[in-house]
Amino acid sequence: MPFYDSFCLHKRLKTNKMVGVAGIQDMEKKDTYNFDIKAYRILRKIAVPFVKSKFNFKRETLYNLPDEPFILISNHVTNLDMVWIGYSIVNHLYFVSSEHVVRKGLGGKLLNNLFHPIVREKGTVGLSTVVEMKKCLQAGHNVGLFAEGVRSADGLSNKIVPSTAAVVKKLGYTLVTFRIHGGFFTSPRWASDIRKGEMSAELVHIYTPNDLKKMSSAELDEAINRDIFEDAYSYNSDKKIAYKSRKAAEGIEFELVMCPKCRGLATIKSQKNRFFCDCGLKGVYNEYGMLSGEGFGFSTIPEWDKWQKNEIFSFTEIPEKEVLISHPGQTIREINRDHEEKIVGEGDLVLTGRTLSVGDKVIELKDISGYDIFFHGYLLIFTKDKKYYEISDKKIKYPGYLYKLLLDRCLKQAN
């Protein structure tokens, strides 16, 4: 039995046995909130020295926000963004977390049992998520949200999930916007190590409930995107902070998925601070995140990414049975509502113009309702019959970002 469940059971046994079911549920919820706040405060004290030493996070101001419940929205740049927010403000927060985060490993289980994040499917703000947010806010607690849904892959913030502004307006609580600096270069989504440079965070704006009433959903959407937008390269052009690593370029092939010299897909490899392709392309990724080399004319990752997106999206008509890309040794798992995994296919991951398959498990592209990537680029697939799949292997990584771009292109053709 998880520690938190034992804690609640102990509390229930001490309550009057004549209390009604609703009363017991209210007490359980109150116990949950009280325990979570204590755990949050303890972790906050423990995490401070780790944050300072490992990530060189600079806190110039400790923000003490108003007592009334609020929703905090920040940009999303590392896997530990909730730590930076928790270190920067006094107030306790319940964070909205992607389903795969609480499902993965010991860290996910501890996060789920100790801090009870509000779980959502990646890339969505579903009804159940909104209901849980409302419950927290009505009980007088604050909610933290990384509304982009995914981490920045190229140093530029993504647009927030389209329904976010409408949800915030509907809830009607104070909105706080935050911006984190330096996270992209400290922990690139495609990399496996931490680069010690410098990180910081700042409070951008506070919107009162009255402010929100005066704004349309479109205006609020624009305001949130503006407030949390981070251009890592622009920010560091003046700061000139070095982010040092002995393997600075390793993993960059999960982001640079098309070679500009030979137009090959998934042909780039990396070692230490270098990356290269069999066609002769050679490049270096330096401590400032800049690119240089032979066979390409890009100096930043956003420039390269913009080019490869345009190239892939402009592909001519794709034959339905043609294999676009494939990678061996993958496993596809079906995830149920209780976050339990069931293996439904093993073998080669193959994308054609009509299907996505792993071993004997075949998904028709026309049946896909949504898709996203996490960590280095593992695919999450949502189907129209409400099924939810993850494609990954701990030992054999693959460029999920390339599959995502190709899916964008294929589904454009299908529509």
N, C-alpha and C positions, 0 to 999 in steps of 0.2 A: 504494500500500500504506500503510495507517495506520501512524503512527510506532511505536505499540506493537507491531504485527505485525513491523515491521522489526527492532525491538529483540529480540524473541523469536527471529527467524530468525538474527540474529547470534549469539545465545547458543547456539542449537542447533548451528550450524556449528563452534563452539568445543568442543563436547562430544565425548567419545570415540565414534567411529562404531560401536563394537561394543556400545554400551549398548542394551538391549532397548526395545521400544515402551513398555512400562509405565514403565520407568525414565525415558525421554525425557519422557513425559507428566507424571511427578512433577516433573521438573526444570522443565518449562514452567510448571507450576502454581506452583512455588516462585518462579520468575522473575517470574510475574505478581504474586504477593503482595509481593515485594520492591520491584518497580517501583511498584506502586500506593501503597505506604506512603510512598515517597520523593515521588511526585507529590502525595499528600495533604498531606504536611508542607510542601511548597513552596507549594501553593495556600493553605494555612492562613496562611502568612506574608503572602502577597500580598493575601488577602481581608480581613485585619484592618483596614487603613486604609479600604477601601471600605465595610466594614460600619459602621464608626464614623461616617463622614461622610454616607453615603447614608441609612442606616436608624436612626442614633442608637441602636445596640444597646449596652446597659449590661451589662458583665460584672462582677459583684461577686466571683465566685469562679471559679477555673479548677479544675475537678474532675479529680482523678487517680484513676481507678477501679481496682479490683483487677486483678491480672495475669491471672486466669483468664478465659477467654472469656465474654462476656455478650451478651444481646439487650437493646437499648435501644428502648423504645417511647415516643414523644412525640405530643402533639397536633399537628394539621396546620393551619397558618393562612396560610402564604405559599408561594410557589414555591421559596423559598430556605431552607426549614427545615433542610436538612442543613448549611447554612453556620452557622446559629445553634448547632446541636449541636456541630459541629466546632470552633467558636470557644470553646465552653463546657467541653469536656473535652479532656484530653491524648491519650487513647487513639484509635487509628485505628479506623474503622468501615467496613464494607461496607454501603451502604444498599440497601434494597429499593425499587425505583423502578417507577412505572407505565410500561407499554410505550410510551405516547405520548410520554413525556418524552425517552427516548433516541432516539426516531424523528424528533423535530422539530428542524429547523434545525441550524446549526453548533454551537450550544451542546449540543444533544443528542448529536451525534456526538463532540464533545470529551469529554463526560461519560462516554459509553460506552467510548471508546478509552483514556482516561486512568485512569478510576476503576472500570471494570467493575462497575457496580451489578448487583444481583440483580433481574432484570426479571420483572414480573408483569403480568397483565392487570388493568386497573383494577377495584377493588371485589372482588377475589378473593385468596385465598392458596392457589393451586393446588399440585398435587403437585410440579411441576418447581421451583417457588419454594422449597418446603420442602426439597427435595433439595439445592439450591444453598446454602441457609442452613446446612444440616447440614454440608456440605463445608467451608464457611468456619469454622464453629465447631470442627469436628474438627481443622482445621489450626491452631487456636489464635488465630483472628481473631474480631473482634466484628461484630455485625450490628445495623444501625439500621433501625427499622420505623415507619412512620406508619400505624398500624393502623386509623384511621378510613377510609382509602382515598380520601377526598375532603377538600378544604379546607372549613373552616367558611364557610358563605355568609351566616349571620346573626349571627355572634359567639358562638354556642353550639357547643360541641364535638359532633360526631356520635358515635353509638355505634360501637364498633370492629367490624370484620368478624367475624361470629359465630364463625368457626372459629379465630380468633386464639388464644384462651386454651388450647384443646385442643392446638394446634400447639406452643405454648410449653411446656406441660406434657410433651408427648411428647418434645420435644428435650431437656429436662431441664437446661438451662444457667441460670446466674444471670440474673435479669431486673432491669433498671434502668428506672424510669419517670421521665419528664421532662415539664415543662410550660413552654410558651412563652407569654409575656405580650405584649400590645400588637400582635401581628401582624395581627389582623383590621382594626384601624383604620389601621395603617400601609399595608397593601396589601389592600383589600377585593377579594374574588374578582371582583366585577362591575366594578371600576374599572380604568383603564388607566395610572394614575400612582402614584407613591409619595408618601405623606404623612409628612412628617418630624415625629414626635412622640417616642416612646420605646418601645424593646423590651427585653426581658430574658428570661432562662430560669432555671429552677431544677430541681435534682434533687429528686424527690419521695420515692422509696423504692427500696430494693435488696432483692430477694427472692432468697434463696439457693436452690440446688437442693433442699435439705431443706425449706425453707418451701413450695416449689411442690408437693412430694410430699404435704404435709399438707392442701393445698387441693384442692377439687373444681374442675372446669372452670368451673362456674357461679360459684363463689366467686372464682376468679381473674379471670373476665370482669368481675365486679362491681368488683373491686379495681382493675383496669387502667382501666376507665371512670371510676372515682372519681378515681384519681390524675391522669389527664391532662385531666380536665374543666376547661374554661375558659369562663367567662361574661364576655365582654369588657366588657359594660356594667356588670356588678356590680364587676368589678375596677377599672374606671376611675371608678366613682362616688366613691371615696375619693381616688384619685390625681389626678383632674381634669387629665389630660394632654391638651393640645390637639394635634390632628393636622391641620395646616393644608394646604390645597390651593386653587389658583385654580379648579379644576374639581371641587370636592368631591362633587357629586351626579352627575356625568356617568358614565353606565353603570348607574345605579341601577335603570333599567327592566329590566335583566337579572335582577334579584332581586325587585323589586316588580312582579309580572306581572299583577296583577288590581287594577283601580281600585275602591276601596270606595264611590265616589260613583255611578258608572254601571254597575258590575259588568262593565265591558269587559275583555277579555283582550288583553294586549300593546298597550294604548292610551296608556300613560304615556311621556312623553319627558323629556329632561333637558338642562340647559344651565348651566354654571358650578356654582353651589351650589343651583340650583333644579330642581324637577321639576313636571310639570303634565300635565293631560289635557284634551282638547277639551271635555269636559263641564263644565269650570269648576274642577276640583280644582287646587289650587296648594299647593306645599310647598317647604320648605327643609331641607337636610341640613347641619348645622353642624359645626364643628371638633371637637366631642365625640361626633359620630355620632348626635346627637339629631334627631328629626323634628318639624317644626311647620308649620302651614298651615291651609288651608280645605278642607273636604270629607272630612275623615277625623279620627279620634280617637286615632290611634296616636302614641306618642312615640319608639318604638324600632323597628328593623327586625325583631327577633324577634316583637314584638306583631303587626306587619303580616303577617309570614310565617305565623304561627300561624292568623290569620284566613283568609288566602287558601287555605291548605292545607285547612282545614275546609270552606270554600265549594266548592272544586273537588271535593273528595272526596264531598260531599253532593249533587252533581249527580244529577238523576233519570236514568232509563235513557237511554243514548245510542244513537240510531239508527246502525246499522252503516255506512250510506253517507253520513252527514252529515259535512261538513268541519268539524272542530273548530277548526283553526288552520292557517295556511299562510304560508310566507315564500318569496320568489323568489330566484333566483340561487345555488342551493346545489349542492354536489358531494358524492356519496357514494362513498367509497373502500373497497375490500375490502383488509384487512390480512392478510398471510399470516404464517406462523410465523417467517420471516426478517425481519419488520418491513418488508417491501416493500409498496408501495401500488399498487393498480390501480383506476382510475376505472371504475365500473360504472353510473353514472347522473349526469345533470346536468339542472338545471331547478328547478321549484318543489318545495319541501319541503312535503308535505301530510300531515296526520294526520286520519284518519277513525276512526269507532268500530270499524273492522275492519282497516285497513291503515295503514302508514307508507310513504310513497313519496318518491322524488326523481327527477323526470323519468319515464323508463320503468322504473326499478327499483322494484319493489313488494315490500314485506315484509309478510306477514300477521302481525297481532299475536299470533295463536295460536302462531306459530312462533318468537316471541322468548323467549329463555331468560334474558336479563338486559340491563340498560342503565344507563348512567351519563353524567355530563357532565364536561367539563374546561375549563380556562381560563374564559372568560366564559360558558360554557354549551353548548359544542358537544357534540352527542350521540355516544356510543359505543353500538353495538348488538351484542349477542351473540345468535346464533340456535341453535336446537336441533340443527342439522346442523353445528355447530362453526364457523360462519362469524363473522367479526368485522368490523364496519364502523365508519367514522367519517364523520360528516356535518358539513361545514364549508366556509367560504369566507373568505379573508383579508380581502376588502373588504366583504362584506355579512354583518354579524353578526345573529344571531337569538337570542331568549330560550330557550335549550335547557332552562333550569330549568322553564319553563312546559310544554314538551313532556314533560318527566319527570313532572311532577305529573299531567298529563292521561293519560300512559301508566299511572301508578299507578291512576288511576280506571278506565280502560278495561279493564285486566287484572283489576281487582277484579270488574268486571262479567262478564268472560269466565270467571272461576273460580267 
